[in-house]
Amino acid sequence: QFPDFTKFFFPRLAKNIDWQKPIEFLDQELSKVIRTAVNKSRRVDKLVKVWLLDGTKTILYIHIEVQSPKPSSFPKRVFIYHYRLFDCYGPCVTSLAILGDDHPNWRPNRYQYQTPGSQLSFRFTSVKLWDYLNKMERLKNSRNPFTLVVRTHLMGLQTRHSPEQRLDGKKALLQALYDSNLPEPLFFDLYLFLDWVLILPDQLEQQFDDFAVNCEEA
């Protein structure tokens, strides 16, 4: 589902990728970079090699940040991984970040510093999931499966203190999942994600389970 992921979160980039050529996930290569990083607790999500329509290759470094860390730490972390990947692959690394926190004004996309005689400024692309709150109708009408991921995540943020509202939202998302007619493996992946994010108290969870049984039998 990587093409769907890229087309949803990074549509400009997706238009330049040659989707007829193979996509390669570089998990082992990424783990080597992580092991040699300054702070081994820092985690990167995915490293993917794709080919562009002009015939050149690009290494996509994708980091997903669910909660905002200290404002100064995140851009530096992205920069550290970028230059370590640059050491391995040269000037073909594209750094991308997805921000899943609920701080509307926290939008890191640059790391820079300056010393006497030198200056560095590094920019990366970041996507703020919170912004999709203003695009809910578009999400509901989209057939891209990652709309359900975003809607689930946002529902989790919005209903942290309202279990009843979360139950209603979880039911609506499950119904949307059934209506999407997705392939079975993808359906179950999204169902597990939905159930993991939108945790309910035991009594309400039983109500949701009963609703799920009715959906499956319908």
Protein Blocks (a to p, Z undefined) as FASTA:
>chain_A
ZZmmmmmmmmmlmmmpcfkbccdddfklmmmmmmmmmblmbccfbdcddddfkopacddd
ddddfbacdfklmmmmmmmmmmmmmmmnopabccddddfbfbfklccfbdcdddehiacd
dddddddfklmmmmmmmmmmpcbfklmmmmmmmmmmmmmmmmklmmmmmmmmmmmmmmno
pafklmmmmmmmmmmmmccdfklmmmmmmmmmmmmmZZ
